[in-house]
Structure formats: structure tokens, C-alpha cells
Amino acid sequence: MRFSWIGIFTILLLSACQQKKDVQQADQQADTMTVNSAESMSTQQVESYATVTKGKIESEREIPVYSRLAEQIVMFAIEKPGQYVKKGQVVARLSDASLHDKIVHSRAKLEKAEFQYQAILMGQGYKRDQLDAAPDNIKRLARINSGYNEAKAELNELEHRLSYCTITAPVSGYVSQIRNTLYGAAQPGEALFYLVDIEHLKVSFEVLENELAKYENGASLSVSTLTFPSEHHKATVSAVDPVIDDNGMVHIEATLEPHRHLAPGMTAFVSVVSPEEE
């Protein structure tokens, strides 16, 4: 009986030791998994940050808004740089007084030429109410000799030039480089101001030479900004500088899809989109 109690005690002691050992091994495995998981997350974060490149959003073009006539500016809707203008918006009007005077004289000239045209046809035996019955070659010579064609072309040109007195924005964008003012003298071909096109944007950035393979033409990118960091915009690599600079950097440009939260000058953060994410 005594031996039996000793045996039972020994068995219980061995069982307790085994349970303690199992618990220690389980704790060690859990600690190892936690460390490995933390290391994995840390590595992923480093890799994630390593693929983000800082760049700048730019406009692909600045459009000059100019006058086709040498006339005084009588209405100028541009007040300051940075002003937003919509495509088709009237931005300036030119004085049309001199053109209206020319049109009045041109119409009188055309009326006189038309009378001469009719007189030539009637002189060849055609009655006033039957002039349209004359052969086309006869009417053509009569228009030339009377000056009708020239007078008609002159009037059409003046009326067309009248439309140039109203100047509209060719694209939507932000005003920059204002070169003229209200009541100033507009000159043909001279820009009144420039518009920064916001419908055609790009992001410019530089990458190290060893990362160049990721940024081939047509590669998909994701772009975020400091202003709206949670928004991600699609971009496509459109140009890669063929020359690597002395610092081992390569200049790259990517076309951005337009968005109301994107504007030239913004700081951008660019990352490559993997095929799985597209």
C-alpha cells in the first residue's frame, strides 16, 4: 500500500512537469510567431515605402489667349493670376465701332455692284425679271465686270472679322502671365494672358537607375497628393528620359486622368501598380 501511494505521487509529479514543459514550448512558439509576424510587417512596410516616389503634378501645356485684331479692349474679364476660367467663357471684348463703319460702306459697295451686274445683263437683252435665265457663263462674266464678287467677298470678310471682337477661352484652366488690361491696345498674335490647361495633367518624378525597369512606357501608376492623401489617381507612364544623370537618376513623366482635386504644382507620391491590382 505504501509503494502504491509513492507510485501515484511520482506519476502526478511527472505529469505536472510535462504540462509545464508543453506550456513553455507553446509560449515560445507564440513569441516566435509574433516576432516573425512583426518582422514580416516591418519588411512589407519598408518595401511599400521604398516603392513610393515623390514628384510634382504639372500641366502639359499653357495656352496663349490672344487677339486677332488691333483694337482697344473694352471688356476684360480677367482679374488676377490663378483665376479659374471655363472653356468657351467670354474673357474679353474688343471695340467693334470701326468694323461696323466698314461694314456699312461695304454693304453700300455691294449694292452698287449688284446694280451694275443687273445693268450688264439687261444690256445684253435680258429683262430685269428674267436675269436668272441667263447662261451661267454670262452671269459669271457680269459679276466679274461689275465688281460684285469682290464686293461680296469683302463684306463676308468684315462680318467674319466682327466675330473676332469677342474672345473666348479655348480651354478650361487657371489664368497666368497676364499681359494686357482693360482699355489696353490688343495686337494681333500677342497674348492677352495664358491659361494653364487643367484637363491635361502629368506627374513628373525621378527614379534610380536600378528601378527603371518598373517604369516602362505604358506602365500603370497610382498617384496620391499631400492635400488628399487617401485618394489614389490612375496615371500611365508616357515619357522616359533616355539619359541617366550624374546622380544615377532618370526623369519620368506619366499622364494623369483629370480630377477636380488635382492641380498643377501639387506634391505627388507615385507608386507602381502591380498587375494583380489593376
C-alpha positions as CSV (number, residue, x, y, z in Angstrom):
1,M,0.0,0.0,0.0
2,R,2.8,2.4,0.8
3,F,4.5,1.6,-2.5
4,S,1.3,2.3,-4.3
5,W,1.0,5.8,-2.8
6,I,4.6,6.6,-3.8
7,G,3.9,5.4,-7.3
8,I,0.8,7.5,-7.7
9,F,2.7,10.6,-6.4
10,T,5.5,10.0,-8.8
11,I,3.1,9.8,-11.7
12,L,1.4,13.0,-10.8
13,L,4.7,14.8,-10.4
14,L,5.8,13.7,-13.9
15,S,2.5,14.7,-15.4
16,A,2.8,18.2,-13.9
17,C,6.3,18.6,-15.2
18,Q,5.2,17.6,-18.7
19,Q,2.3,20.1,-18.7
20,K,4.7,22.9,-17.7
21,K,7.1,21.9,-20.5
22,D,4.3,21.9,-23.0
23,V,3.1,25.4,-21.9
24,Q,6.7,26.7,-22.2
25,Q,7.0,25.3,-25.7
26,A,3.7,26.8,-26.7
27,D,4.7,30.2,-25.3
28,Q,8.0,30.1,-27.2
29,Q,6.2,29.2,-30.4
30,A,3.7,32.1,-29.9
31,D,6.6,34.5,-29.2
32,T,8.4,33.3,-32.4
33,M,5.3,33.8,-34.5
34,T,4.8,37.3,-33.1
35,V,8.4,38.2,-33.8
36,N,8.2,36.7,-37.3
37,S,4.9,38.5,-38.0
38,A,6.3,41.8,-36.8
39,E,9.4,41.3,-38.9
40,S,7.2,40.5,-41.9
41,M,5.1,43.6,-41.4
42,S,8.1,45.7,-40.9
43,T,9.6,44.3,-44.1
44,Q,6.4,44.9,-46.0
45,Q,6.2,48.5,-44.7
46,V,9.8,49.2,-45.8
47,E,9.1,47.7,-49.2
48,S,5.9,49.7,-49.5
49,Y,7.7,53.0,-48.6
50,A,10.6,52.1,-50.8
51,T,8.3,51.9,-53.9
52,V,6.8,55.4,-53.3
53,T,8.5,58.2,-55.3
54,K,7.9,61.9,-54.7
55,G,7.1,64.0,-57.7
56,K,5.2,67.1,-59.0
57,I,1.9,67.5,-60.8
58,E,2.3,69.7,-63.9
59,S,0.1,70.9,-66.8
60,E,1.1,69.5,-70.1
61,R,0.6,72.9,-71.8
62,E,-0.1,76.6,-71.3
63,I,-2.4,78.1,-73.9
64,P,-2.0,81.7,-75.0
65,V,-5.2,83.7,-75.4
66,Y,-4.7,86.3,-78.0
67,S,-6.5,88.8,-80.2
68,R,-6.7,88.6,-84.0
69,L,-7.4,92.3,-84.3
70,A,-5.6,95.5,-83.5
71,E,-8.4,97.1,-81.4
72,Q,-9.0,98.6,-78.0
73,I,-10.1,96.2,-75.2
74,V,-13.5,97.4,-73.9
75,M,-14.3,94.4,-71.6
76,F,-11.7,92.3,-69.8
77,A,-13.0,89.6,-67.5
78,I,-9.5,88.6,-66.2
79,E,-8.8,90.0,-62.8
80,K,-5.8,88.1,-61.3
81,P,-3.5,85.2,-61.8
82,G,-4.9,81.9,-60.6
83,Q,-8.5,82.8,-61.7
84,Y,-10.4,79.8,-63.0
85,V,-11.9,80.1,-66.5
86,K,-14.2,77.7,-68.2
87,K,-13.8,76.6,-71.9
88,G,-16.0,78.9,-74.1
89,Q,-16.3,81.6,-71.4
90,V,-16.1,85.2,-72.8
91,V,-12.9,86.7,-71.4
92,A,-12.6,89.9,-73.4
93,R,-14.3,92.1,-76.0
94,L,-12.8,94.4,-78.4
95,S,-14.1,97.7,-79.8
96,D,-16.2,97.0,-83.0
97,A,-17.0,100.6,-83.9
98,S,-14.5,100.8,-86.8
99,L,-15.6,97.5,-88.1
100,H,-19.3,98.5,-88.1
101,D,-18.4,101.6,-90.1
102,K,-16.5,99.4,-92.6
103,I,-19.4,97.0,-92.9
104,V,-21.9,99.9,-93.7
105,H,-19.6,101.1,-96.5
106,S,-19.1,97.5,-97.7
107,R,-22.8,96.9,-98.0
108,A,-23.3,100.1,-100.0
109,K,-20.5,99.0,-102.3
110,L,-22.1,95.6,-102.7
111,E,-25.4,97.2,-103.5
112,K,-23.8,99.3,-106.2
113,A,-22.0,96.3,-107.7
114,E,-25.3,94.4,-107.8
115,F,-26.9,97.2,-109.7
116,Q,-24.0,97.2,-112.2
117,Y,-24.4,93.4,-112.5
118,Q,-28.1,93.7,-113.4
119,A,-27.3,96.5,-115.9
120,I,-24.8,94.4,-117.7
121,L,-27.2,91.5,-118.2
122,M,-30.0,93.8,-119.3
123,G,-27.6,95.4,-121.8
124,Q,-27.3,92.0,-123.4
125,G,-31.1,91.7,-123.9
126,Y,-32.3,90.1,-120.6
127,K,-35.3,91.6,-118.8
128,R,-35.0,92.5,-115.1
129,D,-37.4,89.8,-114.1
130,Q,-35.6,87.2,-116.3
131,L,-32.0,87.7,-115.3
132,D,-31.7,84.2,-113.7
133,A,-32.5,82.7,-117.1
134,A,-29.1,83.9,-118.5
135,P,-26.4,81.2,-119.0
136,D,-24.1,80.7,-116.1
137,N,-21.0,81.8,-118.1
138,I,-22.7,85.1,-119.0
139,K,-23.7,85.7,-115.3
140,R,-20.2,84.9,-114.2
141,L,-18.6,87.5,-116.5
142,A,-21.2,90.0,-115.5
143,R,-20.4,89.5,-111.8
144,I,-16.7,89.9,-112.5
145,N,-17.1,93.0,-114.7
146,S,-19.4,94.7,-112.2
147,G,-17.2,94.0,-109.2
148,Y,-20.0,92.1,-107.5
149,N,-17.8,89.1,-106.5
150,E,-15.1,91.4,-104.9
151,A,-17.7,93.4,-103.0
152,K,-19.4,90.3,-101.7
153,A,-16.1,88.7,-100.5
154,E,-15.1,92.0,-98.8
155,L,-18.5,92.1,-96.9
156,N,-18.2,88.5,-95.8
157,E,-14.6,89.1,-94.6
158,L,-15.7,92.1,-92.5
159,E,-18.6,90.3,-91.0
160,H,-16.4,87.4,-90.1
161,R,-13.8,89.7,-88.5
162,L,-16.6,91.1,-86.4
163,S,-16.8,87.8,-84.6
164,Y,-13.1,88.2,-83.5
165,C,-14.2,91.1,-81.3
166,T,-15.5,88.5,-78.8
167,I,-12.7,86.5,-77.3
168,T,-13.5,83.2,-75.6
169,A,-11.3,80.8,-73.6
170,P,-10.1,77.9,-75.8
171,V,-9.7,75.5,-72.8
172,S,-10.7,75.4,-69.1
173,G,-7.8,76.4,-66.9
174,Y,-6.2,78.8,-64.5
175,V,-5.0,82.3,-65.6
176,S,-1.3,83.0,-65.7
177,Q,1.0,85.7,-67.2
178,I,-1.5,88.5,-67.7
179,R,-0.1,90.7,-70.5
180,N,-2.9,93.3,-71.1
181,T,-5.6,95.2,-69.3
182,L,-9.0,96.8,-69.8
183,Y,-8.8,99.6,-72.3
184,G,-5.4,98.4,-73.4
185,A,-4.5,98.1,-77.1
186,A,-4.7,94.5,-78.3
187,Q,-2.4,93.5,-81.1
188,P,-2.8,90.5,-83.5
189,G,-0.8,87.5,-82.4
190,E,0.1,88.9,-79.0
191,A,-1.1,87.0,-76.0
192,L,-3.5,88.8,-73.6
193,F,-2.8,86.2,-71.0
194,Y,-2.1,82.4,-70.7
195,L,-4.3,79.6,-69.5
196,V,-2.8,76.6,-67.6
197,D,-4.7,73.7,-69.0
198,I,-6.1,71.5,-66.2
199,E,-7.7,69.0,-68.4
200,H,-4.3,67.6,-69.5
201,L,-2.1,66.9,-66.5
202,K,1.0,64.9,-65.9
203,V,3.2,63.9,-62.9
204,S,6.9,64.3,-63.2
205,F,9.4,62.4,-61.0
206,E,12.8,60.8,-60.9
207,V,13.8,57.2,-60.0
208,L,17.1,55.5,-59.5
209,E,18.7,53.7,-62.4
210,N,18.2,50.3,-60.8
211,E,14.4,50.9,-60.6
212,L,14.0,51.9,-64.2
213,A,12.7,48.6,-65.4
214,K,9.5,49.2,-63.4
215,Y,8.6,52.3,-65.3
216,E,8.4,51.3,-68.9
217,N,6.2,53.3,-71.3
218,G,2.6,52.3,-70.6
219,A,3.2,51.1,-67.0
220,S,0.3,51.8,-64.6
221,L,0.9,54.0,-61.6
222,S,-1.0,55.2,-58.6
223,V,-0.7,58.8,-57.5
224,S,-1.8,60.5,-54.3
225,T,-1.2,64.0,-53.0
226,L,-0.5,65.8,-49.8
227,T,-3.8,67.6,-49.9
228,F,-5.9,64.4,-50.4
229,P,-3.7,61.6,-49.2
230,S,-6.5,59.0,-49.1
231,E,-7.3,59.5,-52.8
232,H,-5.4,57.4,-55.4
233,H,-5.5,58.5,-59.0
234,K,-4.5,56.5,-62.1
235,A,-1.5,57.5,-64.2
236,T,0.2,56.0,-67.2
237,V,4.0,56.4,-67.9
238,S,4.2,58.4,-71.1
239,A,7.8,59.5,-71.3
240,V,11.1,58.2,-70.0
241,D,14.3,60.4,-70.4
242,P,16.8,58.3,-72.3
243,V,19.7,59.9,-70.4
244,I,20.7,59.0,-66.9
245,D,22.1,62.0,-65.0
246,D,25.3,62.1,-63.0
247,N,23.5,61.1,-59.8
248,G,22.1,57.9,-61.4
249,M,18.6,59.3,-61.7
250,V,16.1,59.1,-64.6
251,H,13.4,61.6,-65.3
252,I,10.0,60.1,-65.9
253,E,6.6,61.6,-66.8
254,A,3.2,60.0,-66.6
255,T,-0.2,61.2,-67.9
256,L,-2.8,61.7,-65.2
257,E,-6.5,61.3,-65.5
258,P,-8.1,64.7,-64.8
259,H,-9.8,65.2,-61.4
260,R,-11.2,68.2,-59.6
261,H,-8.8,67.6,-56.7
262,L,-5.7,67.7,-58.9
263,A,-3.9,70.9,-59.8
264,P,-0.5,71.9,-61.2
265,G,2.2,72.4,-58.6
266,M,0.8,69.8,-56.1
267,T,3.3,67.4,-54.5
268,A,2.6,63.9,-55.6
269,F,3.5,60.4,-54.3
270,V,3.9,57.8,-57.1
271,S,3.8,54.0,-56.8
272,V,3.8,51.3,-59.4
273,V,0.6,49.3,-59.7
274,S,1.1,45.6,-59.9
275,P,-0.8,43.5,-62.5
276,E,-2.9,42.0,-59.6
277,E,-4.0,45.5,-58.5
278,E,-5.1,46.7,-61.9
